[in-house]
Structure formats: C-alpha cells, structure tokens
C-alpha cells in the first residue's frame, strides 16, 4: 500500500474507526492497485475509494455500503452478492463485472460504465442513476422499484421479469433491449427510446409514455391499460393482442403498426391516433382507421 501499511492493517484500522475507537482510521484507498486481489466478504462500509484499480478482483459478498467511490476501475471484477446500498459511485469503470444479486438500494450512480455486466437479481430500489452505460448488461429479475434514472443507455440489455414499478425514467435508451414480462407499471418513461426492442407481455399499466419512441418494437401481449401514450411513436411496432383500455393515444403514431387482435380500443382512441394504409387494425383490416368502421374490435369480439 502507498502508506506503507498492509491491506490487512488498513482494514483492521477501518474496523476500529467504524466502532468509534480512537486508534482507528477511516479507510481511504487513493490511487491503489488491487488487481486480482482476494477481497471476498471484505468490509469497506463508509470507506473512500479514489482512482484505484480492482481489475479481476474478487469482491464477492463485500460490504461497500455507503462507500464513496470515484474514478475507480473494477473491470471484470466479481461483486456477486456485494452490498452497495447507499453508496455514491461516480466516473467508474464496471464493464464485464459480475454483480449477480448485488444490492444498490438508495445508491447514487453517476457516469458509470456497466457495459456487458451481469446484474441478474440486482436490487436497485430507490437508486439514482444518471449518465450510466449499461449496454448489453444482463438485468433479468432485477428490481428498480421507485428508481430515478436519467440520460442512461440500456441498449441491448436483457430484462426478463425485471421490475420497474413506480420508477421515474427520463431520456433513456432501450434500443434493441429485450425481456419477457417486464413490469413498468405506474412508472414515468418520458422521452425514452425503445426502438427495435422486444418486450413481449410487458406491463405498462398507468405508465406515462408521452413522447416515447417504440419504432419497430415488438410489444405483443403487452398491457397499456390507462397508459399515457400521447405523442408516442409506435410506427411499425408489433402490437398484437395488446390491451389498451383507457389509454391516451392523442397524437400517437401508429402508422405501419400491427394491431391485430388488440383489445379494449375504442373508435375515439383510434381517431385521435395517426394510422395509414400500412396499419393493420384490430380486426385485421388495413388502415387508415375510419369512424364507425368497427375495425377497432378484434374478430370474434
């Protein structure tokens, strides 16, 4: 270590500091190199980590709650089951890391690269995420309840059974992302881009999607009941068997969309949206939708 003490001595001193013993000192890792270090279950709660590298290190089960981490590099590190609740992390490299089952509850994450990270079963309740890159990350069964997320990129991520209940997500990219049965209910997803995404069976019940872009997205069997879709771009989207009861569609662009079998749509809703001769209406007929045509009802209904 740069201060001449061993890592074990630094950790022992930090433990005494947390117990408010006079002989202890807070752990500050500044410009340290701990590549490939075995730090399994290490307790760095409330520590300060600056400009340090942990390439390929094992931090599985580590306690990093309430840590301050800035400009660190954890590329390919193992943080399975790590606790980062309440941590403040910024300008940090975490690509190809293993965060399976990690806890990020109430953490603040800014300008972090999580590209291709494995984050299955991650707990992100109440997290604040700004300017982060998750491209290609695996986020299946992750929980983002009440999360606040802005200007972040989730393109090509996997979200099977992920939960975003009451999350606030603004100006984020989900281009080419995929996930079955993802739950975005009661969330805000304003000005987000979901083009070419595949969210079959997703729940958008009472979700604010004003200005969202779903161009060429596959949303078959999704639930848009009471969703705010005013001004949303659904051009060429697959919307087969989708539920739309009470959804707001004023100015929504459904040109080229496939609405075959879409349920609970009314004539008034479709009259407020944009359709064209490439739109396939709920009854299987080609658009544009015309009032009193009955095309808002699927065949057999």
N, C-alpha and C positions, 0 to 999 in steps of 0.2 A: 504494500500500500504506500501511497505517496507520503504519508505522515510517519512512516517508519514502523507503524504498528501492524500486526497481522489482522486479517479479516475477523478472525475469532475474537480478538481483543476488542475490535471496534464494535462487534455485535454484543459482546458482554457489557461494554460500557453503555451502549444504547439501551440495553435492557434495564440497567440500573437507572438511567435517566428517565425512562418511562415510569419507573417506580418512585421517581422523585427523590432518589438518593443523591447526596451531594457529590459523590465520587463519579457519578455518571455523566456522559456527554451524548448529546444527540448525534445520531449517525448522519454524516454528510459525506456522500460519495461524489467527489468532484474530479472529473477527468480520470477516473479509474478504469482499468481494463480487466474485466472479469469474464472473458470469453471462455466458454466451455466449463465454467465453474459449476460445481455441485452445490446448489443452494436450496435443495429440497426442504420445504417447510420452514425456510428462513423467516424470521420475524423482523420486518423492516417497517412496522407501523409508525407513521408520522416521520419517517426518515426523509432526507433531502437527497435527490439523485440528479446530478447535473453533468452533462457532456460525458457520460460514462458508457462503456460498451459491454453488452452481455451476449455477444453472438454465440448461438448454440448452447447457452447456459441452461441448466435445469433449475427452474424456479417453481416446479410443481408444488401446489399446496402452500405457496408462500403467502405471508400476511403483508400486503402492500397497502393496507387501508390507510387512508388519509396521508399518503405519501405525496411529496411534491417532486414530480419528475419532469425535467426539461432537457430537450436536445439529447436524449439518450438513444441507444441503438440496441434493440432486443431481437434483431432479425434471426429467425429460425429458433428462437428460444422456446422452451417448454414451460408454459404457465398454466397447465391443466389444474383446475380447481383453485387457482390463485384468488385471493381476496383483494380487489382494488376498490372496494366501496369507499366513497368519499374522497378518492384520490384526485389530484389535479395534475393532469398529464398534458404536455404540450410539445410540439415540434419534435416528435419522437418517431423512430422507425420500428414498426412491429410487423413487417411483412413476413409471411410464411411462418408466423408463430402458432403455437398450439395453446388456445385459450378455452378448450373444451370445459364447460361447467364453471368458467370463471365468473366472479361477481364484480359488476361495475356499478352497482346501485349507488345513485346520488353522486357519481363521479363527474368530473368536468374534463372532457376530452377535446382538445383543440389542435388542429393541423397535424394529425397523426396518420401515418401510412399503415393501414391494416391489410394491404393487398394480399390476397390468397391466404389469409389467416383462417385457421379452423376455430370457429367460435360457437360450435353447437352447444345447445343448452345454456348459453350465456345469459346472465341475469343483468339487464340494463334498466331496471325500474328507476325512474326519476333521473336518469342520466342526462347531462347536457353535452351534445355533440355538435361541434362547429368545424367546418372545413376539413373533415376527415375523408380519407380514401379507403373504401372497403372493397374495391373492385375484385371480383372473383372469390370473395370470402364465403365461407360456409357458415350460415347463421340459422340452420334448421333448429326448430323448437326453442329459439332464443326468445326472451321476454323483454319487450320495450314498453311496458305499461307506463303511461304518464311521462315518457321521454320527451325531451325537446331537442329536435335535430334540425340543423340548418346548413345549407350550402355544402352538403356532403355527397359523395358518389358511391352508390351501391350497385353499380352496373355489373351484370353477370353474376351477382350473388345468388346463393341458394337459400330459400326461406321456408322450406316445408314446415307447416304447422307453427310458424313464428307468430308471436302475439304483439300487436301494436295498439292495444286498447287505450283509448284516450291520449294517444301520442300527438304531439304538435310537430309536424314535419313540413318544412318550407324550403322551396327552391332546391330540391334534391333530385338526383338522377338514379333511376332504377332501370336503365336501358338494358334490355336483354336479361333482366333478372327473372328468376323462376321460383315457384313454390306452390304446392297444393295446400288448400285450406288455410291460407294465411288470414289472420284476423286484424283488419284495420278499423273495426267498428268504433264509432264515436270519436274518430280522430280528425285532425286537420292535416290535409295533404295539399296545400295550395301551391300552385305553380311547380308541381313536381313532374318529371318526365318518366313515363312508363313505356315508352315506345319499344315495340318488339318484345315486351315482357310476356311471361306465361304465368298467370295467376288463376288457374282453374279452381273453381269452388271458393274463391276468396270472399271474405265478408267485408263489405263497405257500408254496413248499415249505419245510417245517420252520420256519414262521413262527409266532411267538407272537401270537395274535389274541384273547386272552382279554378278554372284555368289550367287544370292538369292535362297532360298530353299522353293519350293511350293509343297513338297511331300504330296500327298493325299489332296491337296487343291481343293475346288470347285470354279471354275472360269468361269462357263458357262456364255455366252453372254458378256464376258469382251472384252475390246478394247486394244490390244497390238500393234497397228499400230506404226511402226518405233521405237519400244522399243528395248533396248539393253538387250538381253537375253543370251548373250554369257556365257557359263558355268553354266547357271541356272539349278537347279534341279526341274524338273516338273514330276518326277516319280509318276505314279498312280493318277495324277491330272485329274480333270474333266474339259475339255476344249471344251465343246460342243458349236458350233456356235460362237466361238471366232474369232475376226478379227486379222490377222497377217500381213497385207500389210506392206512391208518394214522392218519387224522386223529382227533383227540379232539373228540367232539361232546357231551360231558356237559352237559346244560342248554342246549345251543344251541337257539335259537328258529327253527324252520323253518316256522312257520305261514304259510300263503299263498305259500310259496316254490315255484318251478317247478324241479323236479329231473329233468325229462325227460332221459333218456339219461345221467344222472350215473353215473360208473363207479367200481368198486372199493369201493363201500359194502357194509357187512355189516349183517345184521339187528341185531346187537348195537349197532352205531353208531347206527342209526336208533331203536332202542328207548330210547337214552339222551337223544335229542333230543326236542324238542316239535314235533309235527305236528298238523294238524287237517284238517277236510274240505275246506279250500281249498288244501291242499298237493297238488302234483302229484308223485307218486313216480317213481322212475327208469323204471319200466315203463309210465308214462303213466296209471296208475290214480290215483284220488283217495284222499287220506288219510282219517283218520289211519292211520299205519303199524301193521300188526298182525304179530306174530311168526308166522313160518312161512308168511307170505302169498306170499313170493317177489317182492314188489314192489320189493325193493332191487336187483334185476337188470334192466338195460335190456332191452327187447325184442330178441330175436335173440342174446342172450348166454347 
